[in-house]
Structure formats: C-alpha cells, structure tokens
Amino acid sequence: MANFSRLEDYNFSSLCKTFERFEIPKFQRPYSWKNKQLQDFFSSIVENENNYFVGNIISIYNKTDRTEEFEPIQIIDWQQRITTILLLLSVIKSQFSKIDLWEDIIKTKIIKWKINLIEALIFWRDLEDTESDTLLPILSFNKKEYNIVFNKILLWEIQDINLSSLWDNEKRIISNFNILNKLVESHIKEDPLNILVTLLTKVRELQFIFIWVSSDNDIYWIFEWFNATGLWLSVADLIKNTVLKHTKNNSEIQNNVNFLWDEMEDLFSSTNISLFPKFIRYQWIANNWYISLSNLYWKINDEKIKWKTEIAVYDYVEELNRDSKIFLWLMNSDFEE
C-alpha cells in the first residue's frame, strides 16, 4: 500500500514559491483537455469567490532522496489543471500587455508589476547557469516535443511553431491556449485592467490539497488503486504503467519501451484515442483467445509482463507497436469487394 507521507494545504501562488519546478512523469497520459473542460474550469474560477478549491494534487516527493536542490516535483495527478492554469496565466499576461495606458503612469506601473508577478509564477531561472538569463517554465513534460511547444507558448513565440510537424496532442496545447485567450477577452471587455487584476488574484489563490507519496514504488500502487476503484484509467493506461514499472531497473529498456508507447499514443491520438484499449483487446484475441475487456489487463499482466524478463516485456510492447500500425491502417482504409 502507498505511504501518503504528508497532506498540505496550498494555493497556487504559495505552491510556486515553495517548489520551483514540476515534472509530468513518463507514465502519465498526454494533456487531453478539450473545449468543454476548459470552459467549465474557467467558469468555475470566475464565478466563485477567491480561494476556490479545485481538488487534490498527488505528487512524489522525498527530501532525503533528492539529489539536487531544485530537482522537479513529480506530478502524478493534476496534469490537466496545472497545465491549463499555466496557459491561463500566460493568456492573462498577454492581455495585460495589450492595455495601452501610456499616459497613466500609475496604471502602467500596475501592469508592469502584474506581468512580473505572473512571470515569477510560470518561470524559473537556472541559478547555476550564470551565462544565461533564460526563462524556463516551471512545468516540464516527459516528451521533448511537448516541452518545445509549451515553452514557446509561455514565451509568446507561437508564431515560431511549425504546426505541420506536430502531433494532435501537441496541437491541442496551442488550441487550448487560443480557446483560453478568447474566453479571457470576452470576460474582460467591459473593464480590462480591473477585471484582469481580479482574475489574476483568483488564479493565484486557487486552493488545493497536496498529497505526498514517499517513493516511486507508491506511484504504481496508486495507479492500481485507481483501477480497483473504477477511476480514470483505461486498459492502455494500466498496461503502460505496469510495463514501465517492470522495466524501471533497466533505464535503457525502459526508455525504449516508453518511446514505443509514446509513438502508439501519438498514432491513436491523431485518429481516435478511444480505439487504443480496443486495439489492445483485439490484438490479444487475434494472437491468443477471446477475453472480456474487464479481464484483459489482469490476463496481459499475468501472461506478458509479471513473470517475464525485461527483454520479453520490451518484445511485447514492440509487437503491440507494430500491430497498432497495421490496425490503424486497416481502420483508415477503404476496401472494395
């Protein structure tokens, strides 16, 4: 059972001041919020009073195990919200910069102060790199392409992004930034400066409970607990979690497994991500025997992962990756009799 070592209250501002960097681990699914979730989340912020409670964050953090002073805090659960909050703060910063008050010195200073305040929330500086003053987002992803896109958005460099080279999940980050921008523009049109100041305060004071687990082994237990209680995870999520856990003592194999799985997630995201768990079941039936979706994870774990070597687990994931391309080709092809 996982060891929930600490539970602490934070608001977003105090969280960013206490911990300068956060990381989305490799076993997490991609950022996936769509228009409705964004609208609901934004509405919940603007329609409620300050100090609005937005849920729990589960993170792995153990001071005695940290090798670097500023090693990132791993976010196990809350990726969708923290990513959206940072995008929203970038939008608010952008809207502040559009207000033309050159003749009003006091209000101009307020805007500059608010922009600096936002930058202090969403960026950190590497103090060991004395030759660079580069701003780095406080949140990093396990995929290089995600980081590049996310960084450019927060730095207002969207125009430099080559959209044709992106997967759908990377395009979603840009799309969500644009959706949030429209929501904020509509919300502040009657009194941009004052409404933006109020909105920024509400975002900074969003409340949540931070739940700490003490080791990376507890991460995998939590994922299994979520499955047992019927929350969140699909068969694909559970298998990804299990193969990464099984290969965690061999970083080379684990990285290769993670690469193959990320490639599958990207392929299914560009078509229909809901097909991913269905494909895993069809692939099992085609190579073995009929099985219900509810029993699929437990059977794959017993037959393909739990008692196998790390190389054998890699071979299974490689087989899934190869068959997924055939499956998607068949799903997207037109056949004539």
DRENDO-1510 file (C-alpha; in Angstrom, 1 decimal, always signed):
<recs>
REC; n; res; u; v; w
REC; 1; MET; +0.0; +0.0; +0.0 .
REC; 2; ALA; +1.2; +3.5; -0.8 .
REC; 3; ASN; +2.6; +5.7; +2.0 .
REC; 4; PHE; +0.8; +9.0; +2.0 .
REC; 5; SER; +3.5; +10.8; +4.0 .
REC; 6; ARG; +2.0; +14.3; +4.1 .
REC; 7; LEU; -1.1; +16.3; +3.3 .
REC; 8; GLU; -0.7; +20.0; +3.0 .
REC; 9; ASP; -2.9; +23.0; +2.0 .
REC; 10; TYR; -1.6; +25.3; -0.7 .
REC; 11; ASN; -2.8; +28.0; -3.0 .
REC; 12; PHE; -1.2; +28.2; -6.5 .
REC; 13; SER; +1.0; +31.1; -5.6 .
REC; 14; SER; +2.4; +29.6; -2.4 .
REC; 15; LEU; +3.0; +26.3; -4.3 .
REC; 16; CYS; +5.1; +28.0; -6.9 .
REC; 17; LYS; +7.1; +29.9; -4.3 .
REC; 18; THR; +7.7; +26.7; -2.3 .
REC; 19; PHE; +8.6; +24.4; -5.2 .
REC; 20; GLU; +10.2; +26.0; -8.3 .
REC; 21; ARG; +9.9; +23.1; -10.7 .
REC; 22; PHE; +7.3; +20.4; -11.6 .
REC; 23; GLU; +7.5; +17.4; -13.9 .
REC; 24; ILE; +5.0; +15.2; -15.6 .
REC; 25; PRO; +6.4; +11.6; -15.3 .
REC; 26; LYS; +6.7; +9.3; -18.3 .
REC; 27; PHE; +3.8; +7.0; -17.3 .
REC; 28; GLN; +1.3; +9.9; -17.5 .
REC; 29; ARG; -1.1; +10.1; -20.4 .
REC; 30; PRO; -0.8; +13.3; -22.6 .
REC; 31; TYR; -2.5; +16.6; -21.9 .
REC; 32; SER; -6.0; +16.0; -23.2 .
REC; 33; TRP; -8.5; +18.7; -22.0 .
REC; 34; LYS; -10.9; +19.9; -24.7 .
REC; 35; ASN; -13.2; +22.9; -25.2 .
REC; 36; LYS; -15.8; +21.9; -22.6 .
REC; 37; GLN; -13.4; +21.1; -19.8 .
REC; 38; LEU; -11.6; +24.5; -20.5 .
REC; 39; GLN; -14.9; +26.4; -20.4 .
REC; 40; ASP; -16.1; +24.6; -17.2 .
REC; 41; PHE; -12.8; +25.2; -15.5 .
REC; 42; PHE; -12.6; +28.9; -16.5 .
REC; 43; SER; -16.3; +29.4; -15.4 .
REC; 44; SER; -15.6; +27.8; -12.0 .
REC; 45; ILE; -12.8; +30.3; -11.4 .
REC; 46; VAL; -14.6; +33.5; -12.5 .
REC; 47; GLU; -18.0; +32.6; -10.9 .
REC; 48; ASN; -16.7; +31.7; -7.5 .
REC; 49; GLU; -15.1; +33.8; -4.8 .
REC; 50; ASN; -11.4; +33.9; -4.1 .
REC; 51; ASN; -9.7; +30.8; -2.5 .
REC; 52; TYR; -11.8; +28.5; -4.7 .
REC; 53; PHE; -11.0; +24.8; -4.0 .
REC; 54; VAL; -10.0; +22.9; -7.2 .
REC; 55; GLY; -9.2; +19.5; -5.9 .
REC; 56; ASN; -6.2; +17.3; -4.9 .
REC; 57; ILE; -2.7; +17.1; -6.2 .
REC; 58; ILE; -0.9; +13.8; -5.8 .
REC; 59; SER; +2.9; +14.1; -6.0 .
REC; 60; ILE; +6.0; +12.1; -5.2 .
REC; 61; TYR; +8.4; +13.9; -3.0 .
REC; 62; ASN; +11.0; +12.7; -0.5 .
REC; 63; LYS; +13.5; +15.3; +0.7 .
REC; 64; THR; +16.0; +12.6; +1.8 .
REC; 65; ASP; +16.0; +11.1; -1.7 .
REC; 66; ARG; +16.5; +14.3; -3.6 .
REC; 67; THR; +20.0; +14.5; -5.3 .
REC; 68; GLU; +19.6; +18.2; -6.4 .
REC; 69; GLU; +18.3; +21.2; -4.5 .
REC; 70; PHE; +16.0; +22.1; -7.3 .
REC; 71; GLU; +15.0; +18.7; -8.6 .
REC; 72; PRO; +11.5; +18.8; -10.0 .
REC; 73; ILE; +8.5; +17.6; -8.1 .
REC; 74; GLN; +6.8; +14.8; -10.0 .
REC; 75; ILE; +3.0; +15.4; -10.5 .
REC; 76; ILE; +1.2; +12.1; -10.5 .
REC; 77; ASP; -2.3; +13.6; -10.7 .
REC; 78; TRP; -3.3; +17.1; -11.6 .
REC; 79; GLN; -1.6; +17.4; -15.0 .
REC; 80; GLN; -4.7; +18.7; -16.8 .
REC; 81; ARG; -5.3; +21.5; -14.3 .
REC; 82; ILE; -1.7; +22.7; -13.7 .
REC; 83; THR; -1.1; +22.8; -17.5 .
REC; 84; THR; -4.3; +24.7; -18.0 .
REC; 85; ILE; -3.5; +27.2; -15.1 .
REC; 86; LEU; -0.1; +28.0; -16.7 .
REC; 87; LEU; -1.7; +28.5; -20.1 .
REC; 88; LEU; -4.3; +30.8; -18.5 .
REC; 89; LEU; -1.6; +32.8; -16.7 .
REC; 90; SER; +0.2; +33.2; -20.0 .
REC; 91; VAL; -3.0; +34.5; -21.6 .
REC; 92; ILE; -3.6; +37.0; -18.7 .
REC; 93; LYS; +0.0; +38.2; -19.1 .
REC; 94; SER; -0.6; +38.7; -22.8 .
REC; 95; GLN; -3.8; +40.6; -22.1 .
REC; 96; PHE; -2.1; +42.9; -19.6 .
REC; 97; SER; +0.5; +43.8; -22.2 .
REC; 98; LYS; -2.2; +44.8; -24.7 .
REC; 99; ILE; -3.6; +47.5; -22.5 .
REC; 100; ASP; -2.5; +50.9; -23.7 .
REC; 101; LEU; -2.1; +53.3; -20.8 .
REC; 102; TRP; +1.0; +55.2; -21.7 .
REC; 103; GLU; -0.5; +58.4; -20.4 .
REC; 104; ASP; -1.3; +56.9; -17.0 .
REC; 105; ILE; +2.0; +56.3; -15.1 .
REC; 106; ILE; +0.4; +54.7; -12.1 .
REC; 107; LYS; -1.7; +52.2; -14.0 .
REC; 108; THR; +1.3; +51.5; -16.3 .
REC; 109; LYS; +3.3; +50.6; -13.2 .
REC; 110; ILE; +0.5; +48.3; -12.0 .
REC; 111; ILE; +0.5; +46.4; -15.3 .
REC; 112; LYS; +4.3; +46.0; -15.3 .
REC; 113; TRP; +4.1; +44.8; -11.7 .
REC; 114; LYS; +1.4; +42.2; -12.6 .
REC; 115; ILE; +3.3; +41.0; -15.6 .
REC; 116; ASN; +6.4; +40.5; -13.4 .
REC; 117; LEU; +4.3; +38.7; -10.9 .
REC; 118; ILE; +3.0; +36.3; -13.5 .
REC; 119; GLU; +6.5; +35.6; -14.8 .
REC; 120; ALA; +7.6; +34.7; -11.3 .
REC; 121; LEU; +4.8; +32.1; -11.1 .
REC; 122; ILE; +5.2; +30.4; -14.5 .
REC; 123; PHE; +9.0; +30.6; -14.9 .
REC; 124; TRP; +12.2; +29.8; -13.0 .
REC; 125; ARG; +15.8; +30.6; -13.7 .
REC; 126; ASP; +18.7; +28.2; -13.5 .
REC; 127; LEU; +20.9; +30.0; -11.0 .
REC; 128; GLU; +23.8; +27.7; -11.8 .
REC; 129; ASP; +23.9; +28.9; -15.4 .
REC; 130; THR; +25.5; +32.3; -14.8 .
REC; 131; GLU; +25.9; +33.0; -18.5 .
REC; 132; SER; +22.3; +32.8; -19.4 .
REC; 133; ASP; +19.2; +34.7; -18.2 .
REC; 134; THR; +16.8; +32.3; -20.0 .
REC; 135; LEU; +13.3; +31.9; -18.5 .
REC; 136; LEU; +12.3; +28.2; -18.1 .
REC; 137; PRO; +8.7; +27.1; -17.5 .
REC; 138; ILE; +8.2; +25.6; -14.0 .
REC; 139; LEU; +6.4; +22.6; -15.6 .
REC; 140; SER; +8.2; +20.1; -17.9 .
REC; 141; PHE; +6.9; +17.1; -19.7 .
REC; 142; ASN; +8.5; +13.8; -20.4 .
REC; 143; LYS; +8.4; +14.4; -24.2 .
REC; 144; LYS; +10.8; +16.9; -25.8 .
REC; 145; GLU; +8.2; +18.0; -28.4 .
REC; 146; TYR; +5.7; +18.9; -25.7 .
REC; 147; ASN; +8.3; +21.0; -23.9 .
REC; 148; ILE; +9.2; +22.9; -27.0 .
REC; 149; VAL; +5.6; +23.8; -27.8 .
REC; 150; PHE; +4.7; +24.6; -24.2 .
REC; 151; ASN; +7.8; +26.8; -23.8 .
REC; 152; LYS; +7.1; +28.8; -26.9 .
REC; 153; ILE; +3.5; +29.4; -25.8 .
REC; 154; LEU; +4.5; +30.7; -22.4 .
REC; 155; LEU; +7.2; +32.8; -24.1 .
REC; 156; TRP; +4.8; +34.2; -26.6 .
REC; 157; GLU; +6.6; +32.6; -29.5 .
REC; 158; ILE; +3.7; +30.7; -31.1 .
REC; 159; GLN; +4.4; +32.2; -34.5 .
REC; 160; ASP; +7.7; +30.2; -34.5 .
REC; 161; ILE; +5.9; +26.8; -34.2 .
REC; 162; ASN; +5.6; +24.7; -37.3 .
REC; 163; LEU; +2.1; +23.3; -36.9 .
REC; 164; SER; +2.5; +20.8; -39.8 .
REC; 165; SER; +5.2; +19.0; -37.8 .
REC; 166; LEU; +3.1; +18.5; -34.7 .
REC; 167; TRP; +1.0; +15.6; -33.5 .
REC; 168; ASP; -2.6; +16.2; -32.4 .
REC; 169; ASN; -1.7; +16.2; -28.7 .
REC; 170; GLU; +0.9; +18.9; -29.3 .
REC; 171; LYS; -1.6; +21.0; -31.4 .
REC; 172; ARG; -4.1; +20.7; -28.6 .
REC; 173; ILE; -1.9; +22.7; -26.3 .
REC; 174; ILE; -1.9; +25.5; -28.8 .
REC; 175; SER; -5.6; +25.2; -29.5 .
REC; 176; ASN; -6.3; +25.4; -25.7 .
REC; 177; PHE; -4.2; +28.5; -25.4 .
REC; 178; ASN; -6.3; +30.1; -28.1 .
REC; 179; ILE; -9.5; +29.0; -26.6 .
REC; 180; LEU; -8.5; +30.4; -23.2 .
REC; 181; ASN; -7.5; +33.6; -24.9 .
REC; 182; LYS; -10.9; +34.1; -26.4 .
REC; 183; LEU; -12.6; +33.3; -23.0 .
REC; 184; VAL; -10.5; +35.9; -21.2 .
REC; 185; GLU; -11.0; +38.5; -24.0 .
REC; 186; SER; -14.8; +38.1; -23.7 .
REC; 187; HIS; -14.6; +38.2; -19.9 .
REC; 188; ILE; -12.6; +41.4; -19.6 .
REC; 189; LYS; -14.0; +43.5; -22.4 .
REC; 190; GLU; -16.0; +45.9; -20.2 .
REC; 191; ASP; -13.1; +46.9; -17.9 .
REC; 192; PRO; -9.9; +45.1; -19.0 .
REC; 193; LEU; -7.4; +46.3; -16.3 .
REC; 194; ASN; -9.6; +45.8; -13.2 .
REC; 195; ILE; -11.1; +42.6; -14.4 .
REC; 196; LEU; -7.7; +41.2; -15.2 .
REC; 197; VAL; -6.4; +42.1; -11.8 .
REC; 198; THR; -9.3; +40.3; -10.2 .
REC; 199; LEU; -8.9; +37.3; -12.4 .
REC; 200; LEU; -5.2; +37.1; -11.7 .
REC; 201; THR; -5.9; +37.2; -7.9 .
REC; 202; LYS; -8.4; +34.4; -8.2 .
REC; 203; VAL; -6.0; +32.2; -10.2 .
REC; 204; ARG; -3.1; +32.9; -7.7 .
REC; 205; GLU; -5.4; +32.0; -4.8 .
REC; 206; LEU; -6.8; +28.7; -6.2 .
REC; 207; GLN; -6.8; +26.2; -3.3 .
REC; 208; PHE; -6.0; +22.5; -3.3 .
REC; 209; ILE; -4.7; +19.7; -1.1 .
REC; 210; PHE; -1.2; +18.5; -1.9 .
REC; 211; ILE; -0.9; +14.7; -1.2 .
REC; 212; TRP; +2.7; +13.5; -0.9 .
REC; 213; VAL; +3.8; +9.9; -1.5 .
REC; 214; SER; +7.2; +8.9; -0.4 .
REC; 215; SER; +8.7; +6.8; -3.2 .
REC; 216; ASP; +8.3; +5.9; -6.9 .
REC; 217; ASN; +7.0; +2.4; -5.9 .
REC; 218; ASP; +4.0; +4.1; -4.4 .
REC; 219; ILE; +3.2; +5.7; -7.8 .
REC; 220; TYR; +2.4; +2.3; -9.3 .
REC; 221; TRP; +0.4; +1.3; -6.3 .
REC; 222; ILE; -1.7; +4.4; -6.7 .
REC; 223; PHE; -2.4; +3.7; -10.4 .
REC; 224; GLU; -3.5; +0.2; -9.4 .
REC; 225; TRP; -5.7; +1.6; -6.7 .
REC; 226; PHE; -7.4; +4.0; -9.2 .
REC; 227; ASN; -8.2; +1.0; -11.4 .
REC; 228; ALA; -9.6; -1.1; -8.5 .
REC; 229; THR; -11.9; +1.8; -7.6 .
REC; 230; GLY; -13.1; +2.4; -11.2 .
REC; 231; LEU; -11.4; +5.8; -11.5 .
REC; 232; TRP; -9.7; +7.4; -14.6 .
REC; 233; LEU; -7.6; +4.7; -16.0 .
REC; 234; SER; -8.2; +2.7; -19.2 .
REC; 235; VAL; -6.6; -0.7; -20.0 .
REC; 236; ALA; -4.0; +1.1; -22.1 .
REC; 237; ASP; -3.0; +3.3; -19.1 .
REC; 238; LEU; -2.7; +0.4; -16.8 .
REC; 239; ILE; -0.6; -1.7; -19.2 .
REC; 240; LYS; +1.7; +1.3; -19.8 .
REC; 241; ASN; +2.1; +1.8; -16.0 .
REC; 242; THR; +2.8; -1.9; -15.5 .
REC; 243; VAL; +5.4; -2.3; -18.3 .
REC; 244; LEU; +7.3; +0.8; -17.1 .
REC; 245; LYS; +7.2; -0.4; -13.5 .
REC; 246; HIS; +8.5; -3.8; -14.6 .
REC; 247; THR; +11.5; -2.3; -16.6 .
REC; 248; LYS; +12.4; +0.5; -14.1 .
REC; 249; ASN; +15.6; -1.2; -13.1 .
REC; 250; ASN; +17.0; -1.0; -16.7 .
REC; 251; SER; +16.8; +2.6; -17.9 .
REC; 252; GLU; +17.8; +1.8; -21.4 .
REC; 253; ILE; +15.0; -0.8; -21.9 .
REC; 254; GLN; +12.5; +1.4; -20.0 .
REC; 255; ASN; +13.3; +4.4; -22.3 .
REC; 256; ASN; +12.8; +2.2; -25.4 .
REC; 257; VAL; +9.5; +0.9; -24.0 .
REC; 258; ASN; +8.4; +4.5; -23.3 .
REC; 259; PHE; +9.4; +5.6; -26.8 .
REC; 260; LEU; +7.4; +2.8; -28.4 .
REC; 261; TRP; +4.4; +3.5; -26.2 .
REC; 262; ASP; +4.5; +7.2; -26.8 .
REC; 263; GLU; +4.5; +6.5; -30.5 .
REC; 264; MET; +1.4; +4.4; -30.2 .
REC; 265; GLU; -0.3; +7.2; -28.1 .
REC; 266; ASP; +0.5; +9.7; -30.8 .
REC; 267; LEU; -0.8; +7.5; -33.6 .
REC; 268; PHE; -4.1; +6.8; -31.8 .
REC; 269; SER; -4.4; +10.4; -30.7 .
REC; 270; SER; -4.2; +11.5; -34.3 .
REC; 271; THR; -7.1; +9.1; -35.2 .
REC; 272; ASN; -9.2; +8.3; -32.1 .
REC; 273; ILE; -7.6; +7.7; -28.7 .
REC; 274; SER; -10.6; +5.7; -27.6 .
REC; 275; LEU; -9.5; +3.0; -30.1 .
REC; 276; PHE; -6.3; +2.3; -28.1 .
REC; 277; PRO; -7.7; +0.0; -25.4 .
REC; 278; LYS; -10.0; -1.7; -28.1 .
REC; 279; PHE; -6.9; -2.4; -30.2 .
REC; 280; ILE; -5.1; -4.0; -27.3 .
REC; 281; ARG; -8.0; -6.3; -26.7 .
REC; 282; TYR; -8.4; -7.2; -30.5 .
REC; 283; GLN; -4.6; -7.8; -30.6 .
REC; 284; TRP; -4.8; -10.2; -27.7 .
REC; 285; ILE; -7.8; -12.1; -29.2 .
REC; 286; ALA; -6.1; -12.4; -32.6 .
REC; 287; ASN; -3.0; -13.9; -31.0 .
REC; 288; ASN; -4.5; -15.9; -28.1 .
REC; 289; TRP; -8.1; -16.4; -27.3 .
REC; 290; TYR; -11.3; -14.5; -26.5 .
REC; 291; ILE; -11.3; -12.3; -23.4 .
REC; 292; SER; -13.6; -9.6; -22.0 .
REC; 293; LEU; -12.4; -6.1; -21.6 .
REC; 294; SER; -12.8; -6.2; -17.8 .
REC; 295; ASN; -10.4; -9.2; -17.6 .
REC; 296; LEU; -7.9; -8.0; -20.2 .
REC; 297; TYR; -5.5; -6.1; -18.0 .
REC; 298; TRP; -5.1; -8.9; -15.5 .
REC; 299; LYS; -4.6; -11.6; -18.2 .
REC; 300; ILE; -2.0; -9.5; -20.0 .
REC; 301; ASN; -0.2; -8.8; -16.7 .
REC; 302; ASP; -0.1; -12.5; -15.9 .
REC; 303; GLU; +0.9; -13.7; -19.3 .
REC; 304; LYS; +3.0; -11.0; -20.8 .
REC; 305; ILE; +4.5; -8.9; -18.0 .
REC; 306; LYS; +4.5; -10.1; -14.4 .
REC; 307; TRP; +6.6; -13.2; -14.8 .
REC; 308; LYS; +8.6; -12.2; -17.8 .
REC; 309; THR; +12.1; -10.7; -18.2 .
REC; 310; GLU; +12.6; -7.1; -19.1 .
REC; 311; ILE; +13.6; -8.1; -22.7 .
REC; 312; ALA; +10.4; -10.1; -23.0 .
REC; 313; VAL; +8.3; -7.2; -21.9 .
REC; 314; TYR; +10.1; -5.0; -24.4 .
REC; 315; ASP; +9.4; -7.6; -27.1 .
REC; 316; TYR; +5.7; -7.5; -26.2 .
REC; 317; VAL; +5.5; -3.7; -26.4 .
REC; 318; GLU; +7.4; -3.8; -29.7 .
REC; 319; GLU; +4.8; -6.3; -31.0 .
REC; 320; LEU; +2.0; -4.1; -29.9 .
REC; 321; ASN; +3.6; -1.1; -31.6 .
REC; 322; ARG; +4.0; -3.0; -34.9 .
REC; 323; ASP; +0.4; -4.4; -34.8 .
REC; 324; SER; -1.0; -1.0; -33.9 .
REC; 325; LYS; +0.2; +0.5; -37.2 .
REC; 326; ILE; -1.5; -2.4; -39.1 .
REC; 327; PHE; -4.7; -1.9; -37.1 .
REC; 328; LEU; -4.9; +1.8; -37.8 .
REC; 329; TRP; -4.1; +1.3; -41.4 .
REC; 330; LEU; -7.0; -1.1; -41.7 .
REC; 331; MET; -9.3; +1.2; -39.7 .
REC; 332; ASN; -8.5; +4.2; -42.0 .
REC; 333; SER; -8.5; +2.3; -45.4 .
REC; 334; ASP; -11.4; +1.9; -47.8 .
REC; 335; PHE; -11.9; -1.6; -49.1 .
REC; 336; GLU; -13.7; -2.7; -52.2 .
REC; 337; GLU; -15.2; -6.1; -52.6 .
</recs>
